[in-house]
Amino acid sequence: MAYSPDSSIAGAAITGFTAPTMTLIGDGASSGLTRRHVVSAYGGTVGTARANSVAYPFNVEFRKPTVVNRVPAANPLTGVRPSIPTNSWVMNIQKGGDAVSGSPVVARMRVYMDVPAGMESFTPDDLKAMLSFGAGLLVEEMADIFDSLATGTLP
Protein backbone atom coordinates (compact mmCIF):
# COMPACT_ATOMS: atom_id res chain seq x y z
CA MET A 1 0.00 0.00 0.00
CA ALA A 2 1.28 3.48 -0.83
CA TYR A 3 1.97 6.24 1.70
CA SER A 4 -1.28 6.97 3.46
CA PRO A 5 -0.85 7.79 7.15
CA ASP A 6 -3.57 6.87 9.61
CA SER A 7 -5.73 9.67 10.98
CA SER A 8 -4.04 9.20 14.37
CA ILE A 9 -0.28 8.84 14.79
CA ALA A 10 1.21 7.49 18.03
CA GLY A 11 4.16 9.64 19.00
CA ALA A 12 7.07 8.21 20.95
CA ALA A 13 7.33 8.95 24.65
CA ILE A 14 9.87 11.61 25.63
CA THR A 15 10.23 13.60 28.85
CA GLY A 16 7.05 15.65 29.33
CA PHE A 17 5.14 13.70 26.66
CA THR A 18 3.12 10.71 27.89
CA ALA A 19 1.34 8.52 25.32
CA PRO A 20 1.23 11.34 22.77
CA THR A 21 -1.05 11.00 19.77
CA MET A 22 -1.43 13.39 16.87
CA THR A 23 -4.60 13.60 14.77
CA LEU A 24 -3.91 14.12 11.06
CA ILE A 25 -6.17 15.61 8.43
CA GLY A 26 -5.44 15.87 4.71
CA ASP A 27 -4.46 19.26 3.36
CA GLY A 28 -3.92 20.74 -0.09
CA ALA A 29 -0.52 19.82 -1.48
CA SER A 30 1.84 22.03 -3.44
CA SER A 31 1.75 19.65 -6.43
CA GLY A 32 0.36 16.34 -7.64
CA LEU A 33 3.65 14.76 -6.57
CA THR A 34 3.09 15.63 -2.89
CA ARG A 35 0.79 14.41 -0.11
CA ARG A 36 0.31 16.86 2.76
CA HIS A 37 -1.29 16.40 6.18
CA VAL A 38 -1.62 18.70 9.17
CA VAL A 39 -1.74 17.84 12.88
CA SER A 40 -5.15 19.13 13.92
CA ALA A 41 -5.28 17.89 17.52
CA TYR A 42 -3.38 16.03 20.24
CA GLY A 43 -4.14 13.23 22.65
CA GLY A 44 -2.17 12.19 25.69
CA THR A 45 0.11 14.60 27.52
CA VAL A 46 2.06 16.94 25.22
CA GLY A 47 2.96 19.86 27.47
CA THR A 48 2.29 23.21 25.82
CA ALA A 49 2.69 21.98 22.22
CA ARG A 50 0.22 23.51 19.78
CA ALA A 51 -1.65 21.90 16.90
CA ASN A 52 -1.50 23.37 13.38
CA SER A 53 -2.45 27.00 12.84
CA VAL A 54 -1.46 29.73 10.40
CA ALA A 55 1.09 31.23 12.83
CA TYR A 56 2.25 27.85 14.16
CA PRO A 57 2.19 25.26 11.37
CA PHE A 58 2.49 21.56 12.16
CA ASN A 59 2.43 19.54 8.97
CA VAL A 60 4.11 16.81 7.01
CA GLU A 61 4.64 16.59 3.26
CA PHE A 62 5.82 13.52 1.41
CA ARG A 63 7.08 14.11 -2.13
CA LYS A 64 7.86 11.53 -4.76
CA PRO A 65 10.49 12.03 -7.48
CA THR A 66 9.58 14.34 -10.34
CA VAL A 67 10.97 11.82 -12.81
CA VAL A 68 11.10 8.12 -11.97
CA ASN A 69 14.41 6.70 -13.16
CA ARG A 70 14.77 3.15 -14.40
CA VAL A 71 17.78 0.87 -14.60
CA PRO A 72 19.58 1.80 -17.82
CA ALA A 73 20.18 -0.83 -20.47
CA ALA A 74 23.57 -2.46 -20.70
CA ASN A 75 25.84 -1.57 -23.59
CA PRO A 76 25.12 -4.22 -26.25
CA LEU A 77 28.81 -4.59 -27.09
CA THR A 78 30.43 -4.57 -23.64
CA GLY A 79 27.54 -5.60 -21.38
CA VAL A 80 28.48 -2.74 -19.02
CA ARG A 81 25.72 -0.59 -17.60
CA PRO A 82 26.15 3.16 -17.14
CA SER A 83 25.79 4.61 -13.63
CA ILE A 84 22.56 3.61 -11.93
CA PRO A 85 20.44 6.74 -11.30
CA THR A 86 18.54 7.31 -8.06
CA ASN A 87 14.95 8.23 -7.31
CA SER A 88 14.81 10.90 -4.57
CA TRP A 89 11.91 10.94 -2.13
CA VAL A 90 11.58 13.71 0.50
CA MET A 91 9.59 13.94 3.72
CA ASN A 92 9.42 17.44 5.17
CA ILE A 93 7.98 18.03 8.65
CA GLN A 94 7.38 21.61 9.80
CA LYS A 95 6.53 22.69 13.35
CA GLY A 96 5.88 26.25 14.44
CA GLY A 97 6.99 27.62 17.78
CA ASP A 98 8.43 30.79 19.29
CA ALA A 99 12.09 31.84 19.27
CA VAL A 100 11.24 34.36 21.99
CA SER A 101 7.90 35.50 23.34
CA GLY A 102 5.59 36.48 20.48
CA SER A 103 8.09 35.69 17.69
CA PRO A 104 6.75 32.76 15.65
CA VAL A 105 9.35 30.65 13.86
CA VAL A 106 9.25 27.33 11.99
CA ALA A 107 11.54 24.34 12.65
CA ARG A 108 12.01 21.79 9.88
CA MET A 109 12.94 18.12 9.83
CA ARG A 110 13.75 16.67 6.42
CA VAL A 111 14.26 13.05 5.54
CA TYR A 112 15.79 12.34 2.13
CA MET A 113 15.59 8.86 0.66
CA ASP A 114 17.71 8.30 -2.44
CA VAL A 115 16.82 4.89 -3.85
CA PRO A 116 18.88 3.50 -6.73
CA ALA A 117 16.58 2.65 -9.62
CA GLY A 118 15.68 -1.05 -9.58
CA MET A 119 16.61 -1.73 -5.94
CA GLU A 120 12.94 -1.55 -4.91
CA SER A 121 12.18 -4.58 -7.05
CA PHE A 122 15.48 -6.50 -7.17
CA THR A 123 16.33 -6.44 -3.41
CA PRO A 124 13.23 -4.97 -1.70
CA ASP A 125 14.10 -6.46 1.68
CA ASP A 126 17.32 -4.44 1.77
CA LEU A 127 15.28 -1.27 1.23
CA LYS A 128 12.83 -2.36 3.95
CA ALA A 129 15.78 -2.97 6.31
CA MET A 130 17.06 0.57 5.71
CA LEU A 131 13.63 2.09 6.45
CA SER A 132 13.07 -0.12 9.50
CA PHE A 133 16.47 0.76 10.91
CA GLY A 134 16.03 4.49 10.26
CA ALA A 135 12.62 4.66 11.94
CA GLY A 136 13.75 2.52 14.88
CA LEU A 137 16.89 4.60 15.36
CA LEU A 138 14.87 7.82 15.45
CA VAL A 139 12.44 6.37 17.99
CA GLU A 140 15.13 4.78 20.17
CA GLU A 141 17.40 7.82 20.15
CA MET A 142 14.69 10.50 20.32
CA ALA A 143 15.51 11.73 23.83
CA ASP A 144 19.25 11.79 23.08
CA ILE A 145 18.65 13.62 19.79
CA PHE A 146 16.57 16.21 21.67
CA ASP A 147 19.35 16.60 24.25
CA SER A 148 21.87 17.22 21.48
CA LEU A 149 19.57 19.79 19.82
CA ALA A 150 19.00 21.51 23.16
CA THR A 151 22.63 21.53 24.32
CA GLY A 152 24.45 21.74 21.00
CA THR A 153 26.63 18.79 21.92
CA LEU A 154 27.36 15.31 20.64
CA PRO A 155 28.77 13.41 23.62
HUBEL-V183036 format. One record per pair of residues at least 24 apart in sequence whose ideal C-beta (glycine too) atoms are under 7 Angstrom apart, sorted by the first residue. I is the first residue (numbers start at 0). J is the second residue. Records with the same first field share a line. If there is no record, write none. Layout:
I=J ; J
//
This chain:
2=34 ; 61
4=36
11=138 ; 141
13=141 ; 142 ; 145
14=142
15=46
16=44 ; 45 ; 46
17=43 ; 44
18=43
19=43 ; 45
26=58
28=60
32=62 ; 63 ; 65
33=60 ; 61 ; 62
34=61
35=60
54=95 ; 103
55=95 ; 96 ; 103
56=93 ; 95 ; 105
57=94 ; 95
58=93
59=90 ; 92
60=91
61=90
62=88 ; 89
63=88
64=88
68=116
69=116
70=116 ; 117
83=115 ; 116 ; 117
84=116
85=113 ; 114 ; 115 ; 116
86=114 ; 116
87=111 ; 113
88=112 ; 114
//
